[in-house]
Amino acid sequence: MPDGRLIVCTDQGEIMLLEGSGDYKMLLAESPGEGFYIECIITYSKGFIIAGENGQIMIYEKSEEPKNPYHRIATLPSSTDGKQDKDYPMLLAGIMSSKVRCMGLNSAEDTLVFSTENNQIMKVAINIERPTDDAKYEYLMFPFHSRAINGMDVCIKKQLVGTCGADKTVRIWNYASRTLEICEVFQDEANSLAFHPSGFHIVVGFTDKVRMMNVFQKTLKTFKEIPIKLCREIRFSNGGHLFACTN
């Protein structure tokens, strides 16, 4: 800390204050406790911020009370966040089912960026002078795959890349604008993917079948299914009139 003392956090949600020499001083009264695994901690001008279990972030500020030298002033996220945004509850559910792995605060102390165990990079705008519990989580750029990517292909005629993964999603990315164009969730894990040269179709190998899909502006629509199980590799011919698949 700026005053030379040390803050030590544990996997049981304990926050301990130590002297600069390393001598134990006290356990902070407002430690989260109850098995809250504290994964990371950073300091800021008025105190420190911890994060860990369930996507939660807690902000502590220095106080003048000898028995409680740091008190908690905010806990993120609030369960009431983003009621007007229909997609926000889904975003929040995904983040709160994962641990915060690491975080950083910008020099102006108004934006906190953190990464999660399910491979997402998030940001939250905060007023460090008067933090509140209603600060909103946002993706730093766009949602990434939360598990391993099994298949990928690049479109020849359009600036698009298709990926599929163990998180049961198929995603279409624009590598020129660096944006996520489409994200579709399926019931089964996708193992392989091929992009038609025109960019209008993809073929995806799932656990129990191969699906041919049309690529629209914001969605994917299946127009044919082929009963080939565990297809690990698919490729279109150069002209796009044929494709080969293996199992």
ChimeraX commands (.cxc) that place a marker at each C-alpha (Angstrom):
marker #1 position 0.00,0.00,0.00 radius 0.5
marker #1 position 1.18,3.66,-0.34 radius 0.5
marker #1 position 1.89,3.80,3.41 radius 0.5
marker #1 position 4.23,0.80,3.20 radius 0.5
marker #1 position 1.90,-1.70,4.85 radius 0.5
marker #1 position 0.90,-4.93,3.11 radius 0.5
marker #1 position -2.46,-6.42,2.21 radius 0.5
marker #1 position -2.59,-10.23,1.93 radius 0.5
marker #1 position -5.65,-12.08,0.58 radius 0.5
marker #1 position -6.55,-15.77,0.86 radius 0.5
marker #1 position -8.66,-18.35,-0.95 radius 0.5
marker #1 position -11.10,-18.24,1.99 radius 0.5
marker #1 position -11.99,-14.60,1.49 radius 0.5
marker #1 position -9.78,-13.26,4.27 radius 0.5
marker #1 position -8.02,-9.90,3.91 radius 0.5
marker #1 position -5.09,-9.49,6.30 radius 0.5
marker #1 position -3.26,-6.27,7.10 radius 0.5
marker #1 position 0.47,-6.60,7.77 radius 0.5
marker #1 position 3.11,-4.09,8.75 radius 0.5
marker #1 position 5.80,-3.27,6.20 radius 0.5
marker #1 position 8.12,-5.63,8.10 radius 0.5
marker #1 position 5.70,-8.49,7.47 radius 0.5
marker #1 position 4.35,-8.61,11.05 radius 0.5
marker #1 position 0.67,-9.55,11.24 radius 0.5
marker #1 position -1.56,-6.69,12.39 radius 0.5
marker #1 position -5.22,-7.70,11.90 radius 0.5
marker #1 position -7.88,-9.38,9.81 radius 0.5
marker #1 position -10.06,-6.76,8.13 radius 0.5
marker #1 position -13.59,-6.78,9.54 radius 0.5
marker #1 position -15.17,-6.36,6.10 radius 0.5
marker #1 position -13.38,-9.28,4.45 radius 0.5
marker #1 position -15.80,-11.11,2.11 radius 0.5
marker #1 position -15.21,-14.44,3.89 radius 0.5
marker #1 position -17.53,-17.44,3.36 radius 0.5
marker #1 position -15.15,-19.14,0.96 radius 0.5
marker #1 position -14.89,-16.18,-1.45 radius 0.5
marker #1 position -11.72,-17.09,-3.34 radius 0.5
marker #1 position -9.78,-13.81,-3.74 radius 0.5
marker #1 position -7.91,-14.30,-7.00 radius 0.5
marker #1 position -6.38,-10.83,-7.56 radius 0.5
marker #1 position -5.84,-7.46,-5.91 radius 0.5
marker #1 position -4.71,-4.00,-7.09 radius 0.5
marker #1 position -4.17,-0.72,-5.29 radius 0.5
marker #1 position -5.49,2.72,-6.19 radius 0.5
marker #1 position -5.05,6.21,-4.72 radius 0.5
marker #1 position -7.51,5.72,-1.83 radius 0.5
marker #1 position -7.29,2.01,-1.13 radius 0.5
marker #1 position -7.44,-1.31,-2.94 radius 0.5
marker #1 position -9.71,-3.45,-5.14 radius 0.5
marker #1 position -10.11,-7.23,-4.91 radius 0.5
marker #1 position -11.79,-9.70,-7.28 radius 0.5
marker #1 position -12.38,-13.42,-7.56 radius 0.5
marker #1 position -15.31,-15.76,-7.18 radius 0.5
marker #1 position -18.57,-15.29,-9.17 radius 0.5
marker #1 position -17.22,-12.41,-11.26 radius 0.5
marker #1 position -17.39,-10.13,-8.23 radius 0.5
marker #1 position -15.24,-7.05,-7.63 radius 0.5
marker #1 position -15.04,-5.26,-4.26 radius 0.5
marker #1 position -13.65,-1.76,-3.70 radius 0.5
marker #1 position -12.12,-0.79,-0.34 radius 0.5
marker #1 position -11.22,2.71,0.85 radius 0.5
marker #1 position -8.92,3.76,3.67 radius 0.5
marker #1 position -10.69,5.01,6.81 radius 0.5
marker #1 position -9.59,6.72,10.00 radius 0.5
marker #1 position -10.96,4.00,12.28 radius 0.5
marker #1 position -8.11,2.11,14.01 radius 0.5
marker #1 position -10.21,-1.07,14.32 radius 0.5
marker #1 position -11.40,-0.93,10.71 radius 0.5
marker #1 position -8.63,0.78,8.67 radius 0.5
marker #1 position -10.26,-0.12,5.31 radius 0.5
marker #1 position -13.98,-0.34,4.67 radius 0.5
marker #1 position -15.83,-1.69,1.63 radius 0.5
marker #1 position -17.54,1.06,-0.39 radius 0.5
marker #1 position -18.85,-0.90,-3.40 radius 0.5
marker #1 position -19.47,-4.45,-4.64 radius 0.5
marker #1 position -19.81,-5.15,-8.35 radius 0.5
marker #1 position -21.89,-6.20,-10.16 radius 0.5
marker #1 position -25.32,-5.32,-8.82 radius 0.5
marker #1 position -28.01,-7.87,-9.63 radius 0.5
marker #1 position -30.29,-5.00,-10.74 radius 0.5
marker #1 position -27.93,-3.79,-13.47 radius 0.5
marker #1 position -29.12,-3.23,-17.02 radius 0.5
marker #1 position -32.84,-3.93,-16.66 radius 0.5
marker #1 position -33.48,-2.10,-19.93 radius 0.5
marker #1 position -30.93,-4.15,-21.86 radius 0.5
marker #1 position -32.36,-7.56,-22.78 radius 0.5
marker #1 position -28.88,-9.04,-23.44 radius 0.5
marker #1 position -27.34,-7.84,-20.17 radius 0.5
marker #1 position -28.73,-10.59,-17.88 radius 0.5
marker #1 position -27.15,-13.21,-20.19 radius 0.5
marker #1 position -23.82,-11.37,-20.16 radius 0.5
marker #1 position -23.97,-11.11,-16.37 radius 0.5
marker #1 position -24.84,-14.80,-15.93 radius 0.5
marker #1 position -21.82,-15.81,-18.01 radius 0.5
marker #1 position -19.44,-13.60,-16.05 radius 0.5
marker #1 position -20.84,-14.47,-12.61 radius 0.5
marker #1 position -20.39,-18.19,-13.32 radius 0.5
marker #1 position -16.64,-17.60,-13.63 radius 0.5
marker #1 position -13.73,-16.25,-11.58 radius 0.5
marker #1 position -12.03,-12.92,-12.23 radius 0.5
marker #1 position -8.43,-13.93,-13.01 radius 0.5
marker #1 position -6.66,-10.54,-13.24 radius 0.5
marker #1 position -7.50,-6.85,-13.48 radius 0.5
marker #1 position -6.00,-3.43,-14.09 radius 0.5
marker #1 position -7.02,0.18,-13.50 radius 0.5
marker #1 position -6.17,2.97,-15.94 radius 0.5
marker #1 position -4.17,6.03,-14.83 radius 0.5
marker #1 position -7.30,8.21,-14.63 radius 0.5
marker #1 position -8.84,5.60,-12.28 radius 0.5
marker #1 position -12.15,5.64,-14.14 radius 0.5
marker #1 position -12.01,2.35,-16.09 radius 0.5
marker #1 position -11.34,-1.09,-14.66 radius 0.5
marker #1 position -10.42,-3.87,-17.12 radius 0.5
marker #1 position -10.44,-7.52,-16.06 radius 0.5
marker #1 position -10.19,-11.00,-17.54 radius 0.5
marker #1 position -12.19,-14.03,-16.47 radius 0.5
marker #1 position -11.67,-17.77,-16.16 radius 0.5
marker #1 position -13.96,-18.36,-19.17 radius 0.5
marker #1 position -11.65,-16.32,-21.43 radius 0.5
marker #1 position -13.52,-13.01,-21.59 radius 0.5
marker #1 position -11.97,-9.52,-21.33 radius 0.5
marker #1 position -14.36,-7.09,-19.65 radius 0.5
marker #1 position -14.41,-3.44,-18.66 radius 0.5
marker #1 position -16.41,-1.43,-16.16 radius 0.5
marker #1 position -16.57,2.35,-15.93 radius 0.5
marker #1 position -16.34,3.51,-12.30 radius 0.5
marker #1 position -16.17,6.80,-10.43 radius 0.5
marker #1 position -13.46,5.99,-7.92 radius 0.5
marker #1 position -14.31,9.12,-5.90 radius 0.5
marker #1 position -17.92,8.00,-5.43 radius 0.5
marker #1 position -18.20,4.36,-6.57 radius 0.5
marker #1 position -21.64,2.78,-6.67 radius 0.5
marker #1 position -22.88,-0.79,-7.00 radius 0.5
marker #1 position -24.73,-0.09,-10.26 radius 0.5
marker #1 position -21.62,0.19,-12.50 radius 0.5
marker #1 position -22.22,-1.88,-15.63 radius 0.5
marker #1 position -20.00,-4.66,-17.01 radius 0.5
marker #1 position -19.21,-4.51,-20.73 radius 0.5
marker #1 position -17.09,-6.54,-23.14 radius 0.5
marker #1 position -13.84,-4.70,-23.86 radius 0.5
marker #1 position -14.26,-5.48,-27.57 radius 0.5
marker #1 position -16.62,-8.46,-28.10 radius 0.5
marker #1 position -17.32,-11.85,-26.50 radius 0.5
marker #1 position -14.67,-14.48,-27.23 radius 0.5
marker #1 position -15.10,-18.26,-27.24 radius 0.5
marker #1 position -15.27,-19.38,-23.62 radius 0.5
marker #1 position -13.64,-22.76,-24.36 radius 0.5
marker #1 position -11.32,-24.31,-26.96 radius 0.5
marker #1 position -11.72,-23.42,-30.65 radius 0.5
marker #1 position -12.03,-26.68,-32.62 radius 0.5
marker #1 position -12.43,-25.43,-36.19 radius 0.5
marker #1 position -11.66,-22.31,-38.23 radius 0.5
marker #1 position -11.75,-21.21,-41.87 radius 0.5
marker #1 position -11.18,-17.98,-43.81 radius 0.5
marker #1 position -13.54,-16.83,-46.57 radius 0.5
marker #1 position -11.83,-16.20,-49.93 radius 0.5
marker #1 position -14.08,-13.43,-51.31 radius 0.5
marker #1 position -15.11,-11.65,-48.09 radius 0.5
marker #1 position -13.13,-10.40,-45.09 radius 0.5
marker #1 position -14.69,-13.02,-42.84 radius 0.5
marker #1 position -13.40,-15.79,-40.58 radius 0.5
marker #1 position -15.57,-18.56,-39.17 radius 0.5
marker #1 position -14.80,-20.35,-35.90 radius 0.5
marker #1 position -16.52,-23.07,-33.88 radius 0.5
marker #1 position -15.69,-24.43,-30.48 radius 0.5
marker #1 position -16.24,-26.56,-27.43 radius 0.5
marker #1 position -18.53,-23.86,-26.00 radius 0.5
marker #1 position -21.19,-24.99,-28.55 radius 0.5
marker #1 position -21.05,-21.75,-30.52 radius 0.5
marker #1 position -20.33,-20.91,-34.15 radius 0.5
marker #1 position -19.04,-17.37,-34.73 radius 0.5
marker #1 position -18.43,-15.27,-37.83 radius 0.5
marker #1 position -15.80,-12.52,-37.46 radius 0.5
marker #1 position -14.89,-9.59,-39.71 radius 0.5
marker #1 position -11.10,-9.39,-39.57 radius 0.5
marker #1 position -10.98,-5.99,-41.32 radius 0.5
marker #1 position -13.18,-4.16,-38.81 radius 0.5
marker #1 position -12.24,-6.56,-35.97 radius 0.5
marker #1 position -15.85,-7.15,-35.03 radius 0.5
marker #1 position -17.96,-10.18,-34.18 radius 0.5
marker #1 position -20.66,-10.35,-36.85 radius 0.5
marker #1 position -22.62,-13.45,-35.80 radius 0.5
marker #1 position -22.71,-15.72,-32.75 radius 0.5
marker #1 position -25.03,-18.74,-32.80 radius 0.5
marker #1 position -25.41,-21.18,-29.87 radius 0.5
marker #1 position -26.20,-24.85,-30.59 radius 0.5
marker #1 position -27.10,-27.91,-28.52 radius 0.5
marker #1 position -23.97,-29.84,-29.53 radius 0.5
marker #1 position -20.27,-29.14,-29.64 radius 0.5
marker #1 position -18.97,-28.11,-33.07 radius 0.5
marker #1 position -15.77,-29.86,-34.19 radius 0.5
marker #1 position -15.00,-28.46,-37.66 radius 0.5
marker #1 position -16.00,-25.67,-40.03 radius 0.5
marker #1 position -15.53,-24.72,-43.70 radius 0.5
marker #1 position -16.42,-21.40,-45.35 radius 0.5
marker #1 position -17.80,-21.41,-48.90 radius 0.5
marker #1 position -15.63,-19.20,-51.18 radius 0.5
marker #1 position -18.60,-16.87,-51.76 radius 0.5
marker #1 position -19.06,-16.19,-48.04 radius 0.5
marker #1 position -22.78,-17.02,-48.22 radius 0.5
marker #1 position -22.58,-20.56,-46.79 radius 0.5
marker #1 position -20.71,-22.58,-44.17 radius 0.5
marker #1 position -20.58,-26.29,-43.37 radius 0.5
marker #1 position -20.13,-27.27,-39.72 radius 0.5
marker #1 position -19.39,-30.71,-38.28 radius 0.5
marker #1 position -21.22,-31.44,-35.02 radius 0.5
marker #1 position -21.18,-34.47,-32.73 radius 0.5
marker #1 position -23.97,-36.31,-34.56 radius 0.5
marker #1 position -24.30,-34.58,-37.97 radius 0.5
marker #1 position -22.89,-32.19,-40.52 radius 0.5
marker #1 position -24.96,-29.05,-41.09 radius 0.5
marker #1 position -24.96,-26.84,-44.17 radius 0.5
marker #1 position -25.95,-23.27,-43.27 radius 0.5
marker #1 position -26.71,-20.00,-44.99 radius 0.5
marker #1 position -24.84,-16.97,-43.62 radius 0.5
marker #1 position -27.15,-13.97,-43.23 radius 0.5
marker #1 position -26.34,-10.52,-41.85 radius 0.5
marker #1 position -26.94,-11.38,-38.19 radius 0.5
marker #1 position -27.78,-15.06,-38.10 radius 0.5
marker #1 position -27.07,-18.57,-39.45 radius 0.5
marker #1 position -29.84,-20.79,-40.85 radius 0.5
marker #1 position -29.49,-24.55,-41.44 radius 0.5
marker #1 position -30.79,-25.69,-44.84 radius 0.5
marker #1 position -29.46,-29.28,-44.95 radius 0.5
marker #1 position -28.23,-31.92,-42.50 radius 0.5
marker #1 position -26.04,-34.92,-43.36 radius 0.5
marker #1 position -25.83,-37.85,-40.85 radius 0.5
marker #1 position -22.04,-37.98,-40.49 radius 0.5
marker #1 position -20.89,-38.25,-36.86 radius 0.5
marker #1 position -17.81,-36.66,-35.27 radius 0.5
marker #1 position -16.62,-34.92,-38.41 radius 0.5
marker #1 position -13.22,-33.45,-37.49 radius 0.5
marker #1 position -12.27,-31.87,-40.82 radius 0.5
marker #1 position -14.21,-30.20,-43.67 radius 0.5
marker #1 position -12.90,-28.43,-46.78 radius 0.5
marker #1 position -14.58,-26.80,-49.78 radius 0.5
marker #1 position -13.09,-27.20,-53.24 radius 0.5
marker #1 position -11.61,-24.07,-54.85 radius 0.5
marker #1 position -14.77,-23.48,-56.89 radius 0.5
marker #1 position -17.07,-24.21,-53.95 radius 0.5
marker #1 position -19.19,-26.78,-55.86 radius 0.5
marker #1 position -17.82,-29.68,-53.76 radius 0.5
marker #1 position -16.79,-30.22,-50.17 radius 0.5
marker #1 position -15.06,-33.12,-48.46 radius 0.5
marker #1 position -15.47,-34.22,-44.85 radius 0.5
marker #1 position -13.93,-36.90,-42.63 radius 0.5
marker #1 position -14.90,-38.85,-39.55 radius 0.5
marker link #1:1,2 radius 0.2
marker link #1:2,3 radius 0.2
marker link #1:3,4 radius 0.2
marker link #1:4,5 radius 0.2
marker link #1:5,6 radius 0.2
marker link #1:6,7 radius 0.2
marker link #1:7,8 radius 0.2
marker link #1:8,9 radius 0.2
marker link #1:9,10 radius 0.2
marker link #1:10,11 radius 0.2
marker link #1:11,12 radius 0.2
marker link #1:12,13 radius 0.2
marker link #1:13,14 radius 0.2
marker link #1:14,15 radius 0.2
marker link #1:15,16 radius 0.2
marker link #1:16,17 radius 0.2
marker link #1:17,18 radius 0.2
marker link #1:18,19 radius 0.2
marker link #1:19,20 radius 0.2
marker link #1:20,21 radius 0.2
marker link #1:21,22 radius 0.2
marker link #1:22,23 radius 0.2
marker link #1:23,24 radius 0.2
marker link #1:24,25 radius 0.2
marker link #1:25,26 radius 0.2
marker link #1:26,27 radius 0.2
marker link #1:27,28 radius 0.2
marker link #1:28,29 radius 0.2
marker link #1:29,30 radius 0.2
marker link #1:30,31 radius 0.2
marker link #1:31,32 radius 0.2
marker link #1:32,33 radius 0.2
marker link #1:33,34 radius 0.2
marker link #1:34,35 radius 0.2
marker link #1:35,36 radius 0.2
marker link #1:36,37 radius 0.2
marker link #1:37,38 radius 0.2
marker link #1:38,39 radius 0.2
marker link #1:39,40 radius 0.2
marker link #1:40,41 radius 0.2
marker link #1:41,42 radius 0.2
marker link #1:42,43 radius 0.2
marker link #1:43,44 radius 0.2
marker link #1:44,45 radius 0.2
marker link #1:45,46 radius 0.2
marker link #1:46,47 radius 0.2
marker link #1:47,48 radius 0.2
marker link #1:48,49 radius 0.2
marker link #1:49,50 radius 0.2
marker link #1:50,51 radius 0.2
marker link #1:51,52 radius 0.2
marker link #1:52,53 radius 0.2
marker link #1:53,54 radius 0.2
marker link #1:54,55 radius 0.2
marker link #1:55,56 radius 0.2
marker link #1:56,57 radius 0.2
marker link #1:57,58 radius 0.2
marker link #1:58,59 radius 0.2
marker link #1:59,60 radius 0.2
marker link #1:60,61 radius 0.2
marker link #1:61,62 radius 0.2
marker link #1:62,63 radius 0.2
marker link #1:63,64 radius 0.2
marker link #1:64,65 radius 0.2
marker link #1:65,66 radius 0.2
marker link #1:66,67 radius 0.2
marker link #1:67,68 radius 0.2
marker link #1:68,69 radius 0.2
marker link #1:69,70 radius 0.2
marker link #1:70,71 radius 0.2
marker link #1:71,72 radius 0.2
marker link #1:72,73 radius 0.2
marker link #1:73,74 radius 0.2
marker link #1:74,75 radius 0.2
marker link #1:75,76 radius 0.2
marker link #1:76,77 radius 0.2
marker link #1:77,78 radius 0.2
marker link #1:78,79 radius 0.2
marker link #1:79,80 radius 0.2
marker link #1:80,81 radius 0.2
marker link #1:81,82 radius 0.2
marker link #1:82,83 radius 0.2
marker link #1:83,84 radius 0.2
marker link #1:84,85 radius 0.2
marker link #1:85,86 radius 0.2
marker link #1:86,87 radius 0.2
marker link #1:87,88 radius 0.2
marker link #1:88,89 radius 0.2
marker link #1:89,90 radius 0.2
marker link #1:90,91 radius 0.2
marker link #1:91,92 radius 0.2
marker link #1:92,93 radius 0.2
marker link #1:93,94 radius 0.2
marker link #1:94,95 radius 0.2
marker link #1:95,96 radius 0.2
marker link #1:96,97 radius 0.2
marker link #1:97,98 radius 0.2
marker link #1:98,99 radius 0.2
marker link #1:99,100 radius 0.2
marker link #1:100,101 radius 0.2
marker link #1:101,102 radius 0.2
marker link #1:102,103 radius 0.2
marker link #1:103,104 radius 0.2
marker link #1:104,105 radius 0.2
marker link #1:105,106 radius 0.2
marker link #1:106,107 radius 0.2
marker link #1:107,108 radius 0.2
marker link #1:108,109 radius 0.2
marker link #1:109,110 radius 0.2
marker link #1:110,111 radius 0.2
marker link #1:111,112 radius 0.2
marker link #1:112,113 radius 0.2
marker link #1:113,114 radius 0.2
marker link #1:114,115 radius 0.2
marker link #1:115,116 radius 0.2
marker link #1:116,117 radius 0.2
marker link #1:117,118 radius 0.2
marker link #1:118,119 radius 0.2
marker link #1:119,120 radius 0.2
marker link #1:120,121 radius 0.2
marker link #1:121,122 radius 0.2
marker link #1:122,123 radius 0.2
marker link #1:123,124 radius 0.2
marker link #1:124,125 radius 0.2
marker link #1:125,126 radius 0.2
marker link #1:126,127 radius 0.2
marker link #1:127,128 radius 0.2
marker link #1:128,129 radius 0.2
marker link #1:129,130 radius 0.2
marker link #1:130,131 radius 0.2
marker link #1:131,132 radius 0.2
marker link #1:132,133 radius 0.2
marker link #1:133,134 radius 0.2
marker link #1:134,135 radius 0.2
marker link #1:135,136 radius 0.2
marker link #1:136,137 radius 0.2
marker link #1:137,138 radius 0.2
marker link #1:138,139 radius 0.2
marker link #1:139,140 radius 0.2
marker link #1:140,141 radius 0.2
marker link #1:141,142 radius 0.2
marker link #1:142,143 radius 0.2
marker link #1:143,144 radius 0.2
marker link #1:144,145 radius 0.2
marker link #1:145,146 radius 0.2
marker link #1:146,147 radius 0.2
marker link #1:147,148 radius 0.2
marker link #1:148,149 radius 0.2
marker link #1:149,150 radius 0.2
marker link #1:150,151 radius 0.2
marker link #1:151,152 radius 0.2
marker link #1:152,153 radius 0.2
marker link #1:153,154 radius 0.2
marker link #1:154,155 radius 0.2
marker link #1:155,156 radius 0.2
marker link #1:156,157 radius 0.2
marker link #1:157,158 radius 0.2
marker link #1:158,159 radius 0.2
marker link #1:159,160 radius 0.2
marker link #1:160,161 radius 0.2
marker link #1:161,162 radius 0.2
marker link #1:162,163 radius 0.2
marker link #1:163,164 radius 0.2
marker link #1:164,165 radius 0.2
marker link #1:165,166 radius 0.2
marker link #1:166,167 radius 0.2
marker link #1:167,168 radius 0.2
marker link #1:168,169 radius 0.2
marker link #1:169,170 radius 0.2
marker link #1:170,171 radius 0.2
marker link #1:171,172 radius 0.2
marker link #1:172,173 radius 0.2
marker link #1:173,174 radius 0.2
marker link #1:174,175 radius 0.2
marker link #1:175,176 radius 0.2
marker link #1:176,177 radius 0.2
marker link #1:177,178 radius 0.2
marker link #1:178,179 radius 0.2
marker link #1:179,180 radius 0.2
marker link #1:180,181 radius 0.2
marker link #1:181,182 radius 0.2
marker link #1:182,183 radius 0.2
marker link #1:183,184 radius 0.2
marker link #1:184,185 radius 0.2
marker link #1:185,186 radius 0.2
marker link #1:186,187 radius 0.2
marker link #1:187,188 radius 0.2
marker link #1:188,189 radius 0.2
marker link #1:189,190 radius 0.2
marker link #1:190,191 radius 0.2
marker link #1:191,192 radius 0.2
marker link #1:192,193 radius 0.2
marker link #1:193,194 radius 0.2
marker link #1:194,195 radius 0.2
marker link #1:195,196 radius 0.2
marker link #1:196,197 radius 0.2
marker link #1:197,198 radius 0.2
marker link #1:198,199 radius 0.2
marker link #1:199,200 radius 0.2
marker link #1:200,201 radius 0.2
marker link #1:201,202 radius 0.2
marker link #1:202,203 radius 0.2
marker link #1:203,204 radius 0.2
marker link #1:204,205 radius 0.2
marker link #1:205,206 radius 0.2
marker link #1:206,207 radius 0.2
marker link #1:207,208 radius 0.2
marker link #1:208,209 radius 0.2
marker link #1:209,210 radius 0.2
marker link #1:210,211 radius 0.2
marker link #1:211,212 radius 0.2
marker link #1:212,213 radius 0.2
marker link #1:213,214 radius 0.2
marker link #1:214,215 radius 0.2
marker link #1:215,216 radius 0.2
marker link #1:216,217 radius 0.2
marker link #1:217,218 radius 0.2
marker link #1:218,219 radius 0.2
marker link #1:219,220 radius 0.2
marker link #1:220,221 radius 0.2
marker link #1:221,222 radius 0.2
marker link #1:222,223 radius 0.2
marker link #1:223,224 radius 0.2
marker link #1:224,225 radius 0.2
marker link #1:225,226 radius 0.2
marker link #1:226,227 radius 0.2
marker link #1:227,228 radius 0.2
marker link #1:228,229 radius 0.2
marker link #1:229,230 radius 0.2
marker link #1:230,231 radius 0.2
marker link #1:231,232 radius 0.2
marker link #1:232,233 radius 0.2
marker link #1:233,234 radius 0.2
marker link #1:234,235 radius 0.2
marker link #1:235,236 radius 0.2
marker link #1:236,237 radius 0.2
marker link #1:237,238 radius 0.2
marker link #1:238,239 radius 0.2
marker link #1:239,240 radius 0.2
marker link #1:240,241 radius 0.2
marker link #1:241,242 radius 0.2
marker link #1:242,243 radius 0.2
marker link #1:243,244 radius 0.2
marker link #1:244,245 radius 0.2
marker link #1:245,246 radius 0.2
marker link #1:246,247 radius 0.2
view
